[in-house]
C-alpha cells in the first residue's frame, strides 16, 4: 500500500496578519487553520505535529484559539480509525506553541521525534513566548523515559529515513531546529513543511507574478535570516510534488510553481486549479 497523508484539523487561530507574511495587512486580524498530519500506509501510523494545548494558552501570545470538541486530536485520529496508542512516532516540524501542545496525551511508548537543535533552541530564550513551559517540560520528561524521545542531528547527517518512504530533513528556516518530513507517495514527493510557508497565495503565487518573479515573500515570524527563509522556500518548490504547511491547505507543485490546491488528503483531488503563468505576454 502506498503512503498517503491525511489532514488533521486542530482548530483555528486568530492573529495579526503581518505575523504570517512580512508587512502584509499590518494591524488586521486573520483567521488561519492549524493542521496536523497522519501518515498511513506504512507499518504503523505516524503523526506530524499535535496542535496547541488549549484556547487559553494562545492568549499568552495575544492570539485567539478556536478549538472545539471535534478538533481534539483523539477525535481527529478516530476519523481515520486510529487510536492514540496506535501511533508509533510523533514527529515535530518544530516545537512552537501551536505544534507540540498535545504530546502528553500520547503514551510514553510512542516516540516523539525531533531535531536536537530545536529542543536546544526552545530553551534559548530566543522566540521565548512561543515555547510554552508545559509543552517543553513534558519533553524533558520524555527525555528521561526510555524510547519516549528520539533526537536527530539533521544539520550534520543530512536526511534521515524514519521508516520506508518517510524521511526527516533540516528545514534551515523558521526556527534554528525546524525540520521537514518528506513522504514518498504514489504521486511523488510530498513534503510537510511546518511554518516555512504560512500562506501560499501571499508568499508565493502573487509574488511570482510581480516584477521580481520567482522571489517568494518571507513570513513575519522567523528566527533565521531573510536569505535562509527565501532559499528554503525555493528548495521546497524545486524538490516537491506536494507541499503541506500547517496553516494553509496543501498545494500541488509543477515546475516550481503552485498549480493546484487540495483539501484533506495527499495525494487527493484538486479542489482549486491555478492558471498557468503566461511567460511570453503579447
KEPAKOL-207591 format. One line per 5 residues: number of its first residue (from 1); their letters; for each residue x, y, z of N, C-alpha, C. Coordinates in steps of 0.2 Angstrom, whole numbers, padded with zeros to 4 digits. Atoms other than C-alpha are relative to their C-alpha. Layout:
// KEPAKOL-207591
NUM> A> X:Y:Z:X:Y:Z:X:Y:Z | ...
This chain:
// KEPAKOL-207591
1> XXXXX> 0004:-0006:0000:0000:0000:0000:0004:0006:0000 | -0004:-0006:0000:0007:0017:-0005:-0001:0004:0006 | 0000:-0004:-0005:0010:0030:0008:-0005:0006:-0002 | 0005:-0006:0001:-0004:0044:0010:0000:0004:0006 | 0000:-0005:-0006:-0006:0059:0021:-0007:0002:0001
6> XXXXX> 0006:-0003:-0002:-0022:0063:0030:0000:0007:0004 | -0001:-0007:-0004:-0025:0081:0036:-0004:0000:0006 | 0004:0000:-0006:-0030:0083:0054:-0001:0007:0002 | 0002:-0007:-0002:-0039:0099:0059:-0001:0001:0007 | -0001:-0001:-0007:-0034:0105:0076:-0004:0007:0002
11> XXXXX> 0003:-0006:-0002:-0044:0121:0075:0003:0006:-0003 | -0003:-0006:0003:-0041:0139:0070:0003:0005:0005 | -0003:-0005:-0004:-0031:0154:0077:-0002:0007:-0004 | 0001:-0007:0002:-0035:0172:0075:0006:0004:0002 | -0006:-0003:-0001:-0019:0183:0074:0001:0006:-0005
16> XXXXX> -0001:-0006:0004:-0012:0199:0067:0003:-0002:-0007 | -0001:0003:0006:-0010:0197:0048:0008:0000:-0002 | -0007:-0001:0002:0009:0203:0046:0004:-0005:0004 | -0004:0006:-0003:0014:0188:0058:0001:-0005:-0005 | 0000:0005:0005:0010:0177:0043:0005:0002:-0006
21> XXXXX> -0004:-0002:0006:0018:0187:0029:0002:0007:0001 | -0003:-0006:-0002:0030:0201:0032:-0003:0006:-0003 | 0003:-0006:0003:0022:0218:0030:-0007:0000:-0003 | 0006:0001:0003:0006:0211:0024:-0006:0002:0004 | 0006:-0002:-0004:-0010:0220:0030:0001:0001:0008
26> XXXXX> -0002:-0001:-0007:-0002:0226:0046:-0006:0003:0004 | 0005:-0002:-0004:-0014:0228:0060:-0007:-0003:-0001 | 0006:0004:0001:-0028:0217:0053:0000:-0007:0002 | 0001:0007:-0003:-0034:0201:0061:-0002:-0005:-0006 | 0002:0005:0004:-0034:0185:0051:-0001:-0006:0004
31> XXXXX> 0002:0006:-0003:-0041:0168:0055:0003:-0005:-0004 | -0004:0005:0004:-0030:0153:0050:-0001:-0007:0003 | 0000:0007:-0002:-0030:0134:0051:0005:-0001:0004 | -0005:0003:-0003:-0020:0124:0062:-0001:-0007:-0001 | 0001:0007:0003:-0017:0107:0054:0006:-0004:0003
36> XXXXX> -0005:0005:-0002:-0008:0091:0059:-0001:-0005:-0006 | -0001:0005:0005:-0004:0076:0048:0000:-0007:0002 | 0000:0007:-0002:-0007:0057:0049:0002:-0003:-0007 | -0003:0003:0005:0004:0047:0038:-0002:-0008:0000 | 0002:0007:0000:-0004:0030:0033:0003:-0004:-0006
41> XXXXX> -0002:0005:0005:0000:0015:0023:0007:-0003:0001 | -0006:0004:-0002:0016:0010:0031:-0001:-0005:0006 | 0001:0005:-0005:0019:-0002:0045:-0004:0002:0006 | 0003:-0003:-0006:0012:0009:0058:-0002:0008:-0002 | 0001:-0007:0001:0004:0026:0059:0005:0005:0003
46> XXXXX> -0004:-0005:-0002:0014:0042:0060:-0004:0007:0001 | 0003:-0007:-0001:0008:0059:0067:0005:0005:-0001 | -0004:-0005:0000:0016:0075:0062:-0003:0006:0003 | 0002:-0006:-0004:0013:0090:0074:-0007:-0002:0004 | 0005:0002:-0004:0000:0089:0088:-0005:0006:0002
51> XXXXX> 0005:-0006:-0001:-0008:0107:0088:0002:0003:0007 | -0001:-0004:-0006:-0010:0119:0103:-0004:-0003:0006 | 0003:0003:-0006:-0014:0114:0121:-0007:0002:0001 | 0006:-0002:-0002:-0029:0124:0124:-0002:0007:-0003 | 0001:-0007:0002:-0038:0140:0118:0003:0005:0004
56> XXXXX> -0003:-0005:-0005:-0032:0149:0134:0007:0001:-0001 | -0007:-0001:0001:-0014:0146:0130:0002:0004:-0005 | -0001:-0004:0005:-0015:0155:0114:0000:0008:0002 | 0000:-0007:-0003:-0019:0171:0124:0006:0002:0002 | -0007:-0002:-0002:-0001:0171:0130:0004:0004:-0005
61> XXXXX> -0003:-0004:0005:0004:0177:0113:-0005:0005:-0003 | 0005:-0005:0002:-0011:0189:0111:-0004:-0003:-0006 | 0003:0003:0005:-0019:0177:0099:-0007:-0004:0003 | 0006:0004:-0002:-0036:0168:0100:-0001:-0007:-0003 | 0001:0007:0002:-0038:0150:0099:-0007:-0002:-0001
66> XXXXX> 0007:0002:0002:-0054:0142:0091:0001:-0007:-0001 | 0000:0007:0000:-0053:0124:0096:-0006:-0003:0003 | 0006:0002:-0002:-0068:0114:0098:0000:-0008:0001 | 0000:0007:-0001:-0073:0096:0103:0003:-0004:-0006 | -0002:0004:0006:-0071:0089:0085:0007:0001:-0002
71> XXXXX> -0007:-0002:0002:-0054:0097:0084:0005:-0004:0005 | -0004:0004:-0005:-0047:0086:0099:0004:-0005:-0004 | -0004:0004:0004:-0033:0076:0092:-0002:-0008:0000 | 0003:0007:0000:-0041:0059:0098:-0006:-0001:-0005 | 0005:0000:0005:-0056:0064:0088:0002:0000:-0007
76> XXXXX> -0002:0000:0006:-0047:0068:0073:0003:-0006:-0003 | -0003:0006:0002:-0037:0052:0073:-0005:-0005:-0001 | 0005:0005:0000:-0053:0042:0076:-0004:0000:-0007 | 0003:-0001:0007:-0060:0049:0059:0004:-0005:-0005 | -0003:0004:0005:-0047:0038:0051:0002:-0007:0003
81> XXXXX> 0000:0006:-0003:-0049:0023:0063:0007:-0001:0004 | -0006:0000:-0004:-0033:0027:0073:-0001:0002:0007 | 0000:-0002:-0007:-0031:0027:0092:0007:0003:0002 | -0006:-0003:-0002:-0018:0037:0101:0005:-0005:0001 | -0005:0005:-0001:-0009:0021:0106:0002:-0004:-0006
86> XXXXX> -0002:0003:0007:-0008:0015:0088:0006:0004:-0003 | -0005:-0004:0003:0004:0029:0084:0007:-0002:0002 | -0007:0002:-0002:0022:0024:0083:0005:0006:0001 | -0004:-0006:0000:0030:0041:0080:-0004:0006:0000 | 0003:-0007:0001:0025:0059:0083:0006:0004:-0002
91> XXXXX> -0005:-0004:0002:0036:0070:0073:-0001:0007:0000 | 0001:-0008:0000:0038:0089:0075:0004:0003:-0005 | -0003:-0005:0004:0042:0101:0062:0004:0005:0004 | -0003:-0004:-0006:0046:0112:0077:-0004:0000:0006 | 0004:0001:-0006:0040:0115:0094:-0003:0006:0003
96> XXXXX> 0004:-0006:-0002:0031:0131:0094:-0007:-0002:0003 | 0006:0001:-0004:0015:0133:0104:-0005:-0003:-0003 | 0006:0003:0004:0003:0128:0090:0002:-0007:-0003 | -0003:0006:0004:0014:0112:0085:0001:-0006:0005 | -0002:0006:-0004:0018:0102:0101:-0004:0000:0007
101> XXXXX> 0004:-0001:-0006:0004:0105:0113:-0004:-0006:0003 | 0004:0006:-0002:-0004:0088:0114:0004:-0007:0001 | -0004:0005:-0001:0011:0077:0116:-0001:-0004:0006 | 0001:0004:-0007:0007:0072:0134:-0006:-0004:0000 | 0006:0004:0000:-0009:0064:0128:0002:-0007:-0003
106> XXXXX> -0002:0007:0003:0001:0050:0119:0004:-0004:0005 | -0003:0004:-0005:0008:0036:0129:0008:0000:-0001 | -0008:0000:0000:0027:0035:0133:0003:-0005:-0005 | -0003:0004:0005:0029:0021:0121:-0001:0002:-0007 | 0000:-0003:0006:0025:0032:0107:0006:0005:0000
111> XXXXX> -0007:-0004:0000:0042:0040:0102:-0001:0007:-0004 | 0000:-0007:0003:0042:0059:0099:0007:0001:-0003 | -0006:-0001:0004:0055:0063:0085:0001:0007:-0001 | -0001:-0007:0001:0063:0080:0084:0007:0001:-0002 | -0007:-0002:0001:0079:0089:0078:0002:0002:0006
116> XXXXX> -0003:-0001:-0007:0090:0090:0093:0001:0008:0001 | -0001:-0008:-0001:0094:0109:0089:-0007:0003:0001 | 0007:-0004:-0001:0075:0113:0090:-0001:0000:0008 | 0001:0000:-0008:0074:0107:0109:0005:0005:0003 | -0005:-0005:-0003:0090:0117:0112:-0002:0007:-0001
121> XXXXX> 0002:-0006:0002:0083:0132:0103:-0006:0002:0004 | 0006:-0002:-0004:0066:0131:0113:0002:0002:0007 | -0002:-0002:-0007:0076:0134:0129:0005:0006:0000 | -0005:-0006:0001:0087:0148:0122:-0002:0006:0002 | 0002:-0007:-0001:0076:0162:0126:-0002:0004:-0006
126> XXXXX> 0002:-0002:0006:0075:0166:0108:-0007:-0002:-0002 | 0007:0002:0001:0057:0167:0102:-0004:-0003:0006 | 0002:0003:-0006:0054:0163:0120:-0008:-0001:0001 | 0007:0001:-0002:0035:0166:0122:-0004:-0006:-0004 | 0003:0005:0004:0031:0154:0108:0002:-0007:0002
131> XXXXX> -0001:0007:-0003:0038:0139:0118:-0002:0000:0007 | 0003:0000:-0006:0026:0137:0132:0003:-0005:0005 | -0003:0005:-0005:0033:0129:0148:-0003:-0007:0000 | 0003:0007:0000:0020:0114:0149:0003:-0004:-0006 | -0002:0004:0005:0025:0108:0132:0007:-0002:0000
136> XXXXX> -0007:0002:0000:0044:0109:0134:0001:-0004:0006 | -0002:0004:-0006:0044:0102:0152:-0003:-0007:-0001 | 0002:0007:0002:0034:0087:0145:0005:-0003:-0004 | -0006:0003:0004:0048:0084:0133:0006:-0002:0004 | -0005:0002:-0005:0060:0084:0147:-0001:-0007:0003
141> XXXXX> 0002:0007:-0003:0050:0070:0155:0001:-0005:-0005 | -0001:0005:0005:0051:0061:0139:0008:-0002:-0001 | -0007:0000:0001:0070:0064:0138:0002:-0005:0005 | -0002:0004:-0005:0071:0054:0154:-0004:-0007:0001 | 0004:0006:0000:0060:0040:0149:0002:-0004:-0006
146> XXXXX> -0003:0004:0005:0067:0025:0139:-0005:0000:-0007 | 0003:0001:0007:0062:0026:0120:-0006:0005:-0001 | 0005:-0005:0001:0050:0041:0123:0002:0006:-0004 | -0003:-0006:0004:0061:0054:0114:0006:-0002:-0005 | -0006:0002:0004:0072:0052:0099:0002:0007:-0004
151> XXXXX> -0003:-0006:0003:0084:0066:0093:0003:-0002:-0007 | -0003:0000:0007:0090:0069:0075:0005:0006:0000 | -0005:-0005:0001:0105:0079:0070:0001:0002:-0007 | 0001:-0001:0007:0100:0084:0053:0005:0005:-0003 | -0005:-0004:0003:0112:0098:0050:0006:-0003:-0001
156> XXXXX> -0006:0004:0001:0126:0086:0051:-0001:-0006:-0004 | 0001:0006:0003:0119:0070:0045:-0003:0000:-0007 | 0004:0000:0006:0108:0076:0031:-0007:-0004:0001 | 0006:0004:-0001:0091:0067:0028:0001:-0007:0003 | 0000:0006:-0003:0087:0053:0039:-0007:-0004:-0001
161> XXXXX> 0006:0004:0001:0075:0039:0035:-0003:-0003:0007 | 0004:0001:-0006:0062:0037:0049:-0003:-0007:-0001 | 0002:0006:0002:0054:0022:0041:-0001:0000:-0008 | 0000:0000:0008:0052:0016:0022:-0004:0005:-0002 | 0004:-0005:0004:0046:0031:0012:-0001:0006:0004
166> XXXXX> 0001:-0006:-0004:0047:0044:0026:0007:0002:0003 | -0006:-0003:-0002:0062:0055:0029:-0001:0007:0003 | 0000:-0006:-0003:0066:0069:0040:0007:0004:-0003 | -0005:-0004:0002:0077:0084:0034:0000:0007:0003 | 0000:-0006:-0003:0083:0100:0041:-0003:0005:-0005
171> XXXXX> 0004:-0005:0004:0072:0115:0035:0004:0006:-0001 | -0004:-0006:0000:0085:0128:0039:-0004:0007:-0001 | 0005:-0006:0000:0071:0141:0041:-0005:0000:0006 | 0005:-0001:-0005:0058:0147:0053:0003:0000:0007 | -0004:0001:-0006:0067:0141:0068:0007:-0003:-0001
176> XXXXX> -0006:0003:0001:0085:0135:0070:0000:-0007:0000 | 0000:0008:0000:0080:0117:0073:-0006:-0003:-0004 | 0005:0002:0004:0065:0116:0061:0002:-0006:-0005 | -0001:0006:0005:0063:0100:0050:-0006:-0001:-0004 | 0006:0002:0005:0053:0095:0035:0000:-0008:0001
181> XXXXX> 0002:0008:0000:0045:0077:0034:-0002:-0001:-0007 | 0000:0002:0007:0047:0070:0017:-0003:-0007:-0001 | 0004:0006:0001:0034:0057:0011:0000:-0002:-0007 | 0000:0003:0007:0036:0046:-0004:-0007:-0003:-0001 | 0006:0003:0002:0018:0044:-0011:0000:-0003:-0007
186> XXXXX> 0001:0003:0006:0011:0036:-0026:0000:0005:-0006 | 0000:-0006:0005:0011:0053:-0035:0005:0004:0001 | -0006:-0004:-0001:0028:0059:-0030:0001:0002:0007 | -0002:-0002:-0007:0036:0068:-0015:-0005:0005:0003 | 0004:-0005:-0003:0025:0076:-0003:0004:0002:0006
191> XXXXX> -0004:-0002:-0006:0034:0087:0010:-0004:0004:0005 | 0004:-0004:-0005:0026:0093:0026:0006:0005:0003 | -0005:-0006:-0001:0035:0110:0029:-0001:0004:0005 | 0001:-0004:-0006:0028:0116:0045:-0002:0008:-0001 | 0001:-0007:0000:0029:0135:0046:0005:0004:-0005
196> XXXXX> -0004:-0003:0005:0042:0138:0032:-0004:0004:-0005 | 0005:-0004:0004:0027:0143:0022:-0006:0000:0005 | 0006:-0002:-0003:0012:0151:0030:-0006:0000:-0004 | 0006:-0002:0004:0001:0157:0016:0003:-0001:-0008 | -0003:0001:0006:0004:0150:-0002:-0002:0007:-0005
201> XXXXX> 0002:-0006:0005:-0006:0165:-0011:0005:0006:0001 | -0004:-0006:-0001:0003:0179:-0002:0007:0000:0000 | -0007:0001:0000:0020:0172:-0001:0003:-0002:-0006 | -0003:0003:0006:0022:0163:-0017:-0004:0001:-0007 | 0003:-0001:0006:0008:0164:-0030:0000:0007:-0003
206> XXXXX> 0000:-0007:0002:0006:0183:-0030:0007:0003:-0002 | -0007:-0002:0002:0024:0187:-0029:0003:-0002:-0006 | -0003:0002:0006:0029:0176:-0043:-0003:0003:-0006 | 0003:-0003:0005:0018:0186:-0054:0002:0008:0000 | -0002:-0007:0000:0027:0203:-0050:0006:0001:-0003
211> XXXXX> -0006:-0002:0004:0042:0211:-0056:0006:-0004:0002 | -0005:0005:-0002:0054:0200:-0045:-0003:-0007:0000 | 0003:0007:0000:0047:0184:-0051:0005:-0005:0002 | -0003:0005:-0003:0052:0168:-0043:0003:0002:0007 | -0003:-0002:-0006:0056:0178:-0027:-0006:0000:0005
216> XXXXX> 0005:0000:-0005:0045:0172:-0013:0000:0005:0006 | 0000:-0005:-0006:0040:0183:0002:0001:-0005:0006 | -0001:0003:-0007:0045:0178:0020:-0006:0001:0004 | 0005:-0001:-0005:0034:0175:0034:0002:0006:0005 | -0001:-0006:-0005:0033:0189:0048:0003:-0003:0006
221> XXXXX> -0002:0003:-0006:0039:0176:0061:0005:-0005:-0001 | -0006:0005:0001:0056:0168:0059:0006:0002:0004 | -0006:-0001:-0003:0072:0166:0068:0006:-0001:-0003 | -0006:0001:0004:0084:0164:0054:0000:0006:-0005 | 0000:-0005:0005:0089:0176:0040:-0005:0000:-0005
226> XXXXX> 0004:-0001:0006:0079:0183:0026:0002:-0005:-0006 | -0003:0004:0005:0091:0174:0014:-0002:-0007:0001 | 0001:0007:-0002:0089:0157:0023:-0008:-0001:-0001 | 0007:0001:0001:0070:0159:0023:-0002:-0001:-0008 | 0001:0000:0007:0069:0163:0004:0003:-0006:-0003
231> XXXXX> -0003:0006:0003:0081:0149:0000:-0003:-0006:0002 | 0003:0006:-0002:0072:0136:0010:-0007:-0001:-0004 | 0007:0001:0004:0055:0140:0001:0002:-0002:-0007 | -0002:0002:0007:0064:0139:-0016:0002:-0007:0000 | -0002:0007:0000:0071:0122:-0011:-0006:-0004:0000
236> XXXXX> 0006:0004:-0001:0054:0116:-0006:-0004:0000:-0007 | 0004:-0001:0007:0046:0122:-0023:0004:-0004:-0005 | -0004:0003:0005:0060:0114:-0033:0000:-0008:0001 | -0001:0007:-0001:0060:0097:-0024:-0006:-0004:0002 | 0006:0003:-0002:0042:0093:-0020:-0006:0000:-0005
241> XXXXX> 0007:0000:0005:0026:0087:-0030:-0005:0003:0004 | 0005:-0003:-0004:0016:0092:-0015:0003:0004:0006 | -0003:-0003:-0006:0019:0104:-0001:-0006:0001:0005 | 0005:-0001:-0005:0009:0104:0016:0003:0004:0006 | -0002:-0004:-0006:0011:0118:0028:-0005:-0001:0005
246> XXXXX> 0005:0001:-0006:0002:0119:0045:-0006:0005:0000 | 0005:-0005:0000:-0008:0135:0042:-0003:0001:-0006 | 0003:-0001:0007:-0014:0133:0024:-0001:-0007:-0003 | 0001:0006:0003:-0021:0119:0014:0005:-0002:-0005 | -0006:0002:0005:-0009:0108:0003:0000:0003:-0007
251> XXXXX> -0001:-0002:0007:-0003:0113:-0014:0003:-0005:-0004 | -0004:0004:0005:0002:0104:-0029:0005:0004:-0004 | -0005:-0004:0003:0018:0110:-0037:0002:-0003:-0007 | -0003:0002:0006:0024:0109:-0055:0005:0005:-0003 | -0004:-0005:0002:0039:0117:-0062:0002:0006:0005
256> XXXXX> -0001:-0005:-0005:0042:0126:-0046:-0005:0005:0002 | 0006:-0004:-0001:0025:0134:-0046:-0006:-0004:0003 | 0006:0003:-0002:0009:0131:-0037:-0005:0000:-0005 | 0005:0001:0005:-0004:0124:-0049:-0006:-0002:0002 | 0006:0003:-0003:-0017:0117:-0038:0000:0000:0007
261> XXXXX> 0001:0001:-0008:-0024:0116:-0020:-0004:-0006:0001 | 0003:0006:-0002:-0030:0101:-0011:-0003:0001:0007 | 0004:-0002:-0006:-0041:0099:0004:0002:-0004:0006 | -0001:0004:-0006:-0040:0084:0016:0004:-0006:0000 | -0004:0006:0001:-0028:0071:0009:0005:0002:-0006
266> XXXXX> -0005:-0001:0005:-0012:0070:-0001:0003:-0007:-0001 | 0003:-0003:0006:-0012:0063:-0015:-0008:0000:0001 | 0007:-0001:-0001:-0030:0068:-0017:-0003:0004:-0006 | 0003:-0005:0005:-0042:0078:-0028:0002:0007:0000 | -0001:-0007:0001:-0038:0095:-0034:-0006:0004:0001
271> XXXXX> 0006:-0004:-0001:-0051:0107:-0027:0000:0007:-0003 | -0001:-0007:0003:-0044:0123:-0035:0006:-0001:-0004 | -0006:0000:0004:-0033:0124:-0050:0002:0008:-0002 | -0003:-0006:0001:-0022:0139:-0053:0002:0001:-0008 | -0002:-0001:0007:-0020:0146:-0071:0008:0000:-0001
276> XXXXX> -0007:-0001:0002:-0003:0144:-0079:0003:0007:-0001 | -0002:-0007:0001:0008:0159:-0080:0002:0001:-0007 | -0002:-0002:0007:0010:0167:-0097:0007:0003:0000 | -0008:-0002:0000:0029:0168:-0099:0001:0005:-0005 | -0001:-0004:0006:0028:0177:-0116:-0006:0005:-0002
281> XX> 0006:-0004:0002:0015:0191:-0115:0000:0003:-0007 | 0000:-0003:0006:0010:0198:-0131:0001:0008:0000
